[in-house]
Amino acid sequence: MFGLFYYDWTILLVLPALIISAWAQIKVSTTYKKYSTVYTRRNVTGAEAARAILDKNGLHHVKIERVRGHLTDHYDPRANVIRLSDSVYGSNSTAAVGVAAHEAGHAVQYAKNYAPIRLRTAIIPMTRFGSMLAIPLFFVGLIMASEPFMLFGILLYAAVALFQLVTLPVEFNASSRALKALDSSAILSGEELSGAKRVLSAAAMTYVAALLTSLLTLLRLLVLAGGRSNRR
């Protein structure tokens, strides 16, 4: 049993993705820090920018609230609320305005019935279930030589990979909507807009890294399952 894990070379399949994920997190942190000290000439705060984008799209009913934390920003479609973190809500930095506009972009996606975000919402319950149980179920099946357990674990993790895949167009589209709105409304311009774009591009890389990690992990599970079948 111990030999199975000690000589498990398949962990090397996931290593590149882990390295890229670490790099992406560092990139987000350093880019946000840089542009959090570059302030908008119009002194528009993150909350004000999000409100302007929402109102322009007729989403007057969507509220904006302040939440604790750093970069804990998100849009809650069930409550129709954009929640902005302390470092974004009242800040007039280009980084804060970019992040707030991105969350407003998600609200616009729901209002416009953007298909990928609807699909992502639909598979969230399965994804949450899969992210908790897929790996444990698979390795229980591997140890017990139970193909049904391994297969179920693989299927659950495939749902996680699908979620990450669908997330990419959702996040890229939200950023695209945000930048266009900031530009067309003249909230940001020139270097300010370029700074916001760099912040959102760095954040997007974390989703690319997450997808790569999930796909390589799925490949690892398939290789392990295949190796177990070949030894029978």
C-alpha positions as CSV (number, residue, x, y, z in Angstrom):
1,M,0.0,0.0,0.0
2,F,2.7,2.4,1.0
3,G,4.7,1.7,-2.2
4,L,1.7,2.8,-4.3
5,F,1.9,6.3,-2.9
6,Y,5.7,6.5,-2.5
7,Y,6.3,5.7,-6.1
8,D,3.4,7.8,-7.4
9,W,5.1,9.7,-10.1
10,T,1.8,11.1,-11.3
11,I,2.0,13.9,-8.8
12,L,4.5,15.4,-11.3
13,L,1.7,15.9,-13.7
14,V,0.1,18.5,-11.4
15,L,3.4,20.2,-10.4
16,P,3.5,22.7,-13.4
17,A,0.0,23.9,-12.6
18,L,0.8,24.4,-9.0
19,I,3.8,26.5,-9.9
20,I,1.7,28.6,-12.4
21,S,-1.0,29.0,-9.7
22,A,1.6,30.4,-7.2
23,W,3.0,32.7,-9.9
24,A,-0.6,33.9,-10.7
25,Q,-1.3,34.7,-7.0
26,I,1.9,36.7,-6.7
27,K,1.1,38.5,-9.9
28,V,-2.3,39.5,-8.6
29,S,-1.0,40.7,-5.3
30,T,1.9,42.8,-6.8
31,T,-0.2,44.3,-9.6
32,Y,-3.1,45.2,-7.3
33,K,-0.6,46.7,-4.8
34,K,1.0,48.8,-7.5
35,Y,-2.2,50.2,-8.9
36,S,-3.9,50.7,-5.5
37,T,-1.6,53.7,-5.1
38,V,-2.5,55.2,-8.5
39,Y,-5.5,57.4,-8.0
40,T,-8.2,58.4,-10.5
41,R,-8.2,62.0,-11.6
42,R,-12.0,62.2,-11.2
43,N,-11.7,60.8,-7.6
44,V,-14.4,58.2,-8.4
45,T,-14.5,55.4,-5.7
46,G,-15.0,51.8,-6.4
47,A,-18.6,51.9,-5.1
48,E,-19.4,55.0,-7.2
49,A,-18.0,53.3,-10.3
50,A,-20.0,50.2,-9.8
51,R,-23.2,52.3,-9.1
52,A,-22.6,54.2,-12.4
53,I,-22.3,51.0,-14.4
54,L,-25.4,49.5,-12.8
55,D,-27.5,52.6,-13.4
56,K,-26.4,52.9,-17.0
57,N,-27.6,49.3,-17.6
58,G,-30.9,50.0,-15.8
59,L,-30.0,47.9,-12.7
60,H,-31.1,50.5,-10.2
61,H,-32.4,47.7,-7.9
62,V,-29.0,46.1,-7.5
63,K,-27.5,47.3,-4.2
64,I,-23.9,47.8,-3.2
65,E,-22.7,46.9,0.2
66,R,-19.4,47.1,2.0
67,V,-17.9,43.9,3.5
68,R,-14.8,43.2,5.5
69,G,-11.7,41.7,4.1
70,H,-9.2,42.2,1.3
71,L,-10.4,41.5,-2.3
72,T,-13.4,39.6,-0.9
73,D,-15.5,41.4,-3.6
74,H,-18.3,39.5,-5.3
75,Y,-21.8,39.7,-6.8
76,D,-24.6,37.8,-5.1
77,P,-27.3,37.1,-7.7
78,R,-29.7,35.7,-5.1
79,A,-29.8,38.9,-3.1
80,N,-29.0,41.2,-6.1
81,V,-26.2,42.8,-4.2
82,I,-22.6,43.7,-5.1
83,R,-20.4,43.3,-2.0
84,L,-17.2,45.3,-2.1
85,S,-14.3,44.8,0.3
86,D,-12.9,47.6,2.5
87,S,-9.9,48.1,0.1
88,V,-12.3,48.6,-2.8
89,Y,-15.5,50.2,-1.6
90,G,-14.3,53.7,-0.7
91,S,-11.0,53.8,-2.5
92,N,-10.5,55.9,-5.6
93,S,-7.5,54.0,-6.9
94,T,-7.5,52.6,-10.4
95,A,-7.2,49.1,-9.0
96,A,-10.3,49.5,-6.8
97,V,-12.4,51.0,-9.6
98,G,-11.4,48.1,-11.9
99,V,-12.3,45.5,-9.4
100,A,-15.7,47.2,-8.6
101,A,-16.5,47.5,-12.3
102,H,-15.7,43.9,-12.8
103,E,-18.3,42.9,-10.2
104,A,-20.8,45.2,-11.8
105,G,-20.0,43.4,-15.0
106,H,-21.2,40.1,-13.4
107,A,-24.5,41.8,-12.4
108,V,-25.0,42.9,-16.1
109,Q,-24.3,39.4,-17.2
110,Y,-27.2,38.1,-15.2
111,A,-29.4,40.9,-16.4
112,K,-28.6,40.1,-20.0
113,N,-29.0,36.3,-19.4
114,Y,-25.4,35.7,-20.5
115,A,-25.4,31.9,-21.1
116,P,-22.1,30.9,-19.5
117,I,-22.8,32.5,-16.2
118,R,-26.2,30.8,-16.1
119,L,-24.5,27.4,-16.8
120,R,-21.9,28.1,-14.1
121,T,-24.6,28.9,-11.6
122,A,-26.5,25.7,-12.5
123,I,-23.5,23.4,-11.8
124,I,-22.3,25.1,-8.6
125,P,-24.1,22.6,-6.3
126,M,-22.5,19.6,-8.1
127,T,-19.2,21.4,-8.1
128,R,-19.2,22.0,-4.4
129,F,-20.1,18.3,-3.8
130,G,-17.4,17.2,-6.2
131,S,-14.7,19.4,-4.8
132,M,-15.1,17.9,-1.3
133,L,-15.6,14.3,-2.2
134,A,-14.0,13.5,-5.6
135,I,-10.4,13.0,-4.5
136,P,-11.2,11.1,-1.2
137,L,-13.7,8.8,-3.1
138,F,-11.2,8.1,-5.9
139,F,-8.3,7.2,-3.5
140,V,-10.6,5.0,-1.4
141,G,-11.5,3.2,-4.6
142,L,-7.9,3.0,-5.6
143,I,-6.9,1.4,-2.2
144,M,-9.8,-0.9,-2.3
145,A,-9.4,-1.7,-6.0
146,S,-13.0,-0.6,-6.4
147,E,-13.6,0.6,-10.0
148,P,-17.1,2.1,-9.2
149,F,-15.6,4.3,-6.5
150,M,-12.8,5.4,-8.7
151,L,-15.2,6.1,-11.6
152,F,-17.5,8.1,-9.3
153,G,-14.6,10.1,-8.0
154,I,-13.4,10.9,-11.6
155,L,-16.9,11.9,-12.7
156,L,-17.3,14.3,-9.7
157,Y,-13.9,15.8,-10.4
158,A,-14.8,16.2,-14.1
159,A,-17.7,18.5,-12.9
160,V,-15.1,20.6,-11.0
161,A,-13.0,20.9,-14.2
162,L,-16.2,21.8,-16.2
163,F,-16.9,24.5,-13.7
164,Q,-13.4,26.0,-14.1
165,L,-13.8,25.8,-17.9
166,V,-17.1,27.7,-17.8
167,T,-15.7,30.2,-15.4
168,L,-13.1,31.4,-17.9
169,P,-15.5,33.1,-20.4
170,V,-17.6,34.4,-17.5
171,E,-14.6,36.2,-15.9
172,F,-13.1,37.4,-19.2
173,N,-16.5,38.8,-20.3
174,A,-17.1,40.5,-17.0
175,S,-13.7,42.3,-17.3
176,S,-14.4,43.2,-20.9
177,R,-17.8,44.7,-19.9
178,A,-16.1,46.6,-17.1
179,L,-13.4,48.1,-19.1
180,K,-15.8,49.2,-21.9
181,A,-18.1,50.8,-19.4
182,L,-15.3,52.6,-17.6
183,D,-14.0,53.9,-20.9
184,S,-17.4,54.9,-22.4
185,S,-18.5,56.7,-19.3
186,A,-15.0,58.4,-19.0
187,I,-14.7,57.2,-15.4
188,L,-11.2,56.1,-16.3
189,S,-9.1,57.1,-19.3
190,G,-5.6,56.7,-20.7
191,E,-3.1,55.3,-18.2
192,E,-5.8,54.9,-15.6
193,L,-7.8,52.5,-17.9
194,S,-4.6,50.7,-18.7
195,G,-3.8,50.2,-15.0
196,A,-7.3,48.8,-14.4
197,K,-6.8,46.4,-17.3
198,R,-3.6,45.1,-15.9
199,V,-5.2,44.4,-12.6
200,L,-8.1,42.5,-14.2
201,S,-5.7,40.6,-16.5
202,A,-3.6,39.5,-13.6
203,A,-6.8,38.3,-11.8
204,A,-7.9,36.4,-14.9
205,M,-4.6,34.5,-14.8
206,T,-5.7,32.9,-11.5
207,Y,-8.7,31.4,-13.3
208,V,-6.5,30.1,-16.1
209,A,-4.2,28.5,-13.5
210,A,-7.2,27.0,-11.7
211,L,-8.5,25.4,-14.9
212,L,-5.0,24.0,-15.7
213,T,-4.8,22.6,-12.2
214,S,-8.1,20.9,-12.5
215,L,-7.4,19.5,-15.9
216,L,-4.0,18.1,-14.9
217,T,-5.5,16.7,-11.7
218,L,-8.2,15.0,-13.8
219,L,-5.5,13.6,-16.1
220,R,-3.6,12.3,-13.0
221,L,-6.7,10.5,-11.7
222,L,-7.3,8.9,-15.2
223,V,-3.6,7.7,-15.3
224,L,-3.8,6.2,-11.8
225,A,-7.1,4.5,-12.6
226,G,-5.6,3.1,-15.8
227,G,-2.6,1.9,-14.1
228,R,-4.7,0.1,-11.5
229,S,-6.7,-1.6,-14.2
230,N,-3.6,-2.7,-16.1
231,R,-2.2,-4.4,-12.9
232,R,-5.4,-6.5,-12.5
